[in-house]
Amino acid sequence: MNRWLNKEKAQIAEALMNELGSKKIPFVFIIDFLSNNPLIIPYSEIDSHNLYLEFPNFKHSPFQNDPLPDTINFSILHQDVKRYEDAFKVVQSSIKHGDSYLLNLTLPTPIATNLSLENLFTHSNARYKLLLKDTMVCFSPETFITISSEGRIESHPMKGTIDAAQRDAASRLREDPKEKAEHYTIVDLIRNDLTLVAEQVRVNRFAYITPIRARGKELLQMSSEISGVLPDDWYKTVGTILYKLLPAGSISGAPKEKTIEIILEAENYERGYYTGVAGYFDGKTLDSCVLIRYIEKTENGLLFKSGGGITINSNINTEWEELLQKIYVTVS
C-alpha cells in the first residue's frame, strides 16, 4: 500500500470492500487522493449518503427533470499564474535532480457559474458522472480499471492533450516529443502497476485518440488500453486489488512514491476527492473512473481543480495553457 495513503482508513476501506466482494454484495465507492475520507457504501444504503452516479452500465440519479437556465454563465474568476510558476519550479528542480521523470501537477481555480452542482451532474456530457451533494461534482472521461466477471482487468490511462483545431492535431499529438514521452511513461507505469495484481499483463491498444468537447471547442486526448488476468475468485480481494493500484498512476507520476512526495510539497493544497477514484461493483463486475474534470463547493465558492503531466521537456506556458483548457463544462 502506498505510504502516502491514510493507512488506518485505507485498511478499513479495503477490508470492507473485501467483505462485501466475498459476499457478492453490490457497492459503490469513492476514494479520495490520499484516502483520508473513503466512502464504501452497499448499494442498498446509497440513498442515505447523497451520492449519485451515472456510469456506462449503472445509474443512480433522481435529477432527470432538473432544468437548465435559459442562458448558461461560466467564467474563471482568478488565474493564479504566480502560484503555478512556483509549483512548476519545484517540480522541474526535482525532475532535474532525478527524483521524478513524470509528475501530474494540479491547481485549484476559482470559477463562477449559474449552473448548480445538480445541473452539472445531470446535463454534462461525460462517460462517468458523480455528484456528492453540496460537496463536489465530477464529469470524467477517464476509466481507472474495469474487471469482468471472468476476471479480465483493464485500464485506460489518458495522457497527452491538444486542441483539435490545430492542423494535423492527432499526428502532432502522437509525435510531440514531450507528449509521447509522457504517454510512454504512464503506460509503462500502469503496466507495472497491473503486474502487482494480475497475470498476462499486456498493452492491447497504444496511443489511440479520443475527442472531448471543452469550452466550445474540441480537444484530443491520447489513451492506451492495458489488460491482465485476475484469479477466478478476484471478487474476494477486490479492495486489496484497488488499493494496490492507488493512487492512480495517471494523476500521480513516476516513480510513484517519490513523485507523490514532490506533489505534496509543490501543490500545497488538499486535492480531496479530486484525482481519487470512484466505482461500482455489481456483484460480478467492477467499473471505476479517475476523478478528473472536477468542481468542488467550498465556503468561498466553487473551485475547478485541473492539471497535467510535467516532464523534463515541459514548457511552463504550454502546461499552463493545458491546465486552463481543462477548465470547462459541456452541458446539454
C-alpha positions in Angstrom: 0.0 0.0 0.0 1.3 3.4 -0.9 2.8 5.0 2.2 1.1 8.4 1.5 -2.3 6.9 1.8 -4.0 7.2 5.2 -3.1 3.7 6.4 -5.7 3.3 9.0 -8.6 4.5 6.9 -7.3 2.7 3.8 -7.1 -0.6 5.7 -10.7 -0.2 7.0 -12.0 0.6 3.5 -10.0 -2.3 1.9 -11.4 -4.8 4.4 -15.0 -3.6 3.9 -14.7 -3.9 0.2 -13.2 -7.4 0.5 -16.0 -8.4 2.8 -18.7 -7.1 0.5 -17.0 -8.6 -2.5 -16.7 -12.0 -0.9 -20.4 -12.0 -0.3 -21.0 -10.6 -3.8 -22.9 -7.7 -2.3 -23.1 -4.7 -4.8 -21.5 -1.5 -3.5 -20.3 1.9 -4.7 -17.1 3.5 -3.6 -15.4 6.9 -3.7 -11.8 7.1 -2.5 -10.0 10.5 -2.3 -6.4 11.0 -3.4 -4.8 10.2 -0.1 -7.7 8.0 1.3 -8.4 10.4 4.1 -12.2 10.1 3.6 -13.0 6.9 1.6 -16.7 6.1 1.3 -17.7 2.4 0.8 -21.5 2.1 0.5 -23.6 -1.0 0.0 -25.9 -0.2 -2.8 -28.9 -0.8 -0.5 -27.8 2.1 1.6 -26.8 4.6 -1.1 -29.9 6.9 -0.8 -28.8 7.9 2.7 -25.4 9.2 1.6 -26.4 11.8 -1.0 -24.1 10.1 -3.6 -25.2 9.9 -7.2 -23.5 8.3 -10.1 -24.0 7.8 -13.9 -21.7 5.2 -15.4 -21.9 3.5 -18.8 -23.8 0.5 -17.2 -25.1 1.9 -14.0 -27.2 4.9 -13.0 -28.4 6.2 -9.6 -29.8 9.7 -10.1 -33.0 11.5 -9.1 -32.3 14.6 -11.2 -33.5 13.7 -14.7 -36.0 16.6 -14.8 -33.6 19.2 -13.5 -33.9 22.2 -15.8 -31.0 24.3 -17.1 -31.0 28.1 -17.0 -32.0 29.8 -20.3 -28.6 31.3 -20.5 -25.5 29.5 -19.2 -22.8 31.5 -17.5 -19.4 30.1 -16.8 -16.2 32.0 -16.1 -12.8 31.8 -14.4 -12.6 34.3 -11.5 -8.9 34.4 -10.9 -5.9 32.8 -12.6 -3.1 32.3 -10.1 -0.1 32.2 -12.5 2.4 33.0 -9.8 1.3 30.1 -7.7 1.6 27.8 -10.7 5.1 29.2 -11.6 6.3 28.5 -8.1 5.0 24.9 -8.1 6.4 24.3 -11.6 9.8 25.4 -10.4 9.7 22.9 -7.5 8.7 20.1 -9.9 11.3 20.9 -12.6 14.0 21.1 -9.9 13.0 17.7 -8.7 13.0 16.2 -12.2 16.4 17.7 -13.0 17.7 16.0 -9.8 16.4 12.7 -10.9 13.7 12.4 -8.2 10.8 12.1 -10.8 10.5 11.9 -14.5 6.8 12.4 -14.8 4.6 14.4 -12.3 1.0 15.4 -12.5 0.9 19.0 -11.3 -2.6 20.4 -10.4 -4.1 23.7 -9.2 -7.5 24.8 -7.8 -9.0 27.7 -9.8 -12.0 29.8 -8.6 -14.9 29.8 -11.0 -18.4 31.3 -11.2 -21.4 29.8 -12.9 -25.2 29.9 -12.7 -25.3 26.1 -13.0 -25.9 24.2 -9.8 -24.0 21.0 -9.0 -27.1 19.1 -9.8 -27.3 20.9 -13.3 -23.7 19.9 -14.0 -24.3 16.3 -12.9 -27.4 15.8 -14.9 -26.5 17.6 -18.1 -22.8 17.2 -18.5 -21.6 15.0 -21.4 -19.2 12.5 -20.0 -18.5 8.8 -19.7 -18.6 8.9 -15.9 -20.5 11.4 -13.8 -20.6 11.6 -10.0 -22.2 14.0 -7.5 -21.6 14.2 -3.8 -24.4 16.5 -2.8 -23.3 20.0 -1.6 -19.6 18.9 -1.9 -18.5 18.1 -5.4 -19.4 17.1 -9.0 -17.2 15.2 -11.4 -17.7 14.6 -15.2 -14.8 12.3 -16.0 -13.7 10.9 -19.4 -11.1 8.5 -17.8 -11.5 4.9 -16.8 -9.5 3.8 -13.8 -10.0 0.0 -14.0 -12.7 -2.4 -15.2 -13.0 -6.0 -14.1 -15.1 -8.5 -16.0 -17.0 -11.4 -14.4 -14.2 -13.7 -15.9 -11.5 -11.7 -14.1 -10.1 -9.7 -17.0 -8.8 -6.4 -15.6 -8.3 -3.4 -17.9 -7.0 0.2 -17.5 -7.2 3.0 -20.0 -4.8 5.8 -18.9 -5.1 9.2 -20.6 -2.0 11.3 -21.1 -1.5 13.9 -23.8 -3.8 16.7 -24.9 -4.0 19.0 -27.9 -6.5 21.5 -29.4 -8.3 19.6 -32.2 -8.4 22.7 -34.3 -4.7 22.7 -34.8 -3.5 21.4 -38.2 -2.9 17.6 -38.2 -3.7 17.7 -34.5 -3.8 13.9 -34.0 -0.5 13.3 -35.7 1.1 16.2 -33.9 -0.1 14.9 -30.5 1.4 11.4 -31.2 4.7 12.8 -32.5 5.3 15.6 -30.0 8.4 14.6 -28.0 7.1 15.7 -24.7 3.6 14.2 -25.1 5.0 11.0 -26.5 7.5 10.6 -23.6 4.7 11.3 -21.1 2.4 8.7 -22.7 5.1 6.1 -22.9 5.9 6.7 -19.2 2.4 6.4 -18.0 1.7 3.3 -20.0 4.8 1.7 -18.5 3.8 2.7 -15.0 0.2 1.3 -15.3 1.5 -1.9 -16.9 3.9 -2.3 -13.9 1.0 -1.5 -11.5 -1.2 -4.2 -13.0 1.5 -6.8 -12.6 1.1 -6.3 -8.9 -2.4 -7.9 -9.1 -2.7 -9.7 -12.4 -1.0 -12.2 -14.7 -0.6 -11.9 -18.5 -0.4 -8.1 -18.5 -0.2 -6.6 -21.9 -0.8 -3.4 -23.9 -3.7 -4.1 -26.3 -4.1 -0.6 -27.9 -1.5 2.1 -27.8 -1.9 5.8 -28.2 -5.4 5.9 -29.6 -7.1 9.3 -29.9 -10.3 10.3 -28.2 -12.1 13.6 -28.9 -13.5 15.6 -25.9 -15.7 18.7 -26.1 -14.3 21.6 -24.0 -15.5 25.2 -23.6 -17.0 25.5 -27.1 -14.1 23.6 -28.8 -12.8 20.1 -29.2 -9.7 18.6 -27.5 -8.0 15.4 -28.5 -6.6 13.2 -25.7 -4.3 10.2 -26.1 -5.1 6.9 -24.4 -4.0 3.3 -24.3 -5.6 0.0 -23.2 -3.8 -2.3 -20.9 -5.2 -5.6 -19.6 -4.4 -8.6 -17.4 -6.0 -11.7 -15.9 -7.0 -12.0 -12.3 -7.7 -15.2 -10.3 -11.2 -16.6 -10.6 -12.1 -15.5 -7.1 -10.8 -12.0 -7.5 -14.0 -10.5 -6.0 -12.9 -11.8 -2.6 -10.0 -9.4 -2.6 -11.5 -6.5 -4.7 -10.5 -4.0 -2.1 -6.9 -5.2 -1.9 -6.7 -5.1 -5.7 -7.9 -1.5 -5.8 -5.6 -0.3 -3.0 -2.5 -1.9 -4.6 -3.1 0.3 -7.6 -3.8 3.6 -5.7 -3.2 6.5 -6.1 -3.8 6.2 -9.9 -0.6 6.4 -11.9 -2.1 8.8 -14.4 -2.7 11.5 -11.8 0.4 11.0 -9.7 3.5 10.1 -11.8 6.6 8.0 -11.8 8.3 6.8 -9.7 5.1 6.9 -7.8 6.3 7.1 -4.1 8.8 9.9 -4.6 6.6 11.7 -7.0 3.7 12.0 -4.6 6.1 13.4 -2.0 7.0 16.1 -4.5 3.4 16.7 -5.4 2.5 17.4 -1.8 5.4 19.9 -1.5 4.8 21.7 -4.8 1.0 21.9 -4.8 0.5 22.8 -1.1 -3.3 22.3 -1.1 -5.8 19.4 -0.4 -6.8 17.6 -3.6 -9.5 15.9 -1.6 -11.6 13.6 -3.9 -10.1 15.2 -7.0 -7.8 12.7 -8.7 -9.2 10.0 -6.4 -11.3 7.1 -7.9 -14.9 6.1 -7.8 -16.7 3.0 -8.9 -19.4 0.4 -8.7 -19.2 -3.4 -8.0 -22.4 -5.1 -9.1 -21.6 -8.5 -7.5 -20.0 -9.8 -10.7 -18.1 -7.0 -12.4 -16.4 -3.7 -11.5 -16.2 -0.4 -13.3 -14.4 2.7 -12.0 -13.1 6.1 -13.0 -10.4 8.6 -12.2 -12.0 11.8 -10.6 -10.9 14.4 -13.1 -12.9 17.3 -14.6 -13.9 18.2 -11.1 -15.7 21.1 -9.4 -15.7 21.4 -5.6 -18.1 23.5 -3.5 -16.4 25.4 -0.7 -17.3 28.2 1.8 -15.7 30.7 -0.5 -17.3 29.5 -3.7 -16.6 26.9 -6.4 -13.1 25.6 -7.3 -12.3 23.8 -10.5 -9.3 21.6 -10.0 -7.2 20.7 -13.1 -3.7 20.0 -14.1 -1.4 18.0 -16.4 1.7 15.9 -16.6 5.1 17.6 -16.3 8.4 16.2 -17.7 11.9 17.5 -18.2 10.8 18.8 -21.7 7.7 20.7 -20.4 7.3 24.3 -21.2 5.6 26.3 -18.5 3.5 28.4 -20.9 2.2 25.3 -22.7 1.5 23.5 -19.4 -0.4 26.5 -18.0 -2.5 26.7 -21.2 -3.4 23.0 -20.9 -4.4 23.5 -17.3 -6.8 26.3 -18.4 -8.1 24.3 -21.4 -9.3 21.6 -18.9 -11.5 24.1 -17.0 -14.7 23.7 -18.9 -18.3 22.4 -18.7 -20.2 20.8 -21.6 -23.9 20.5 -20.9 -26.9 19.7 -23.0 
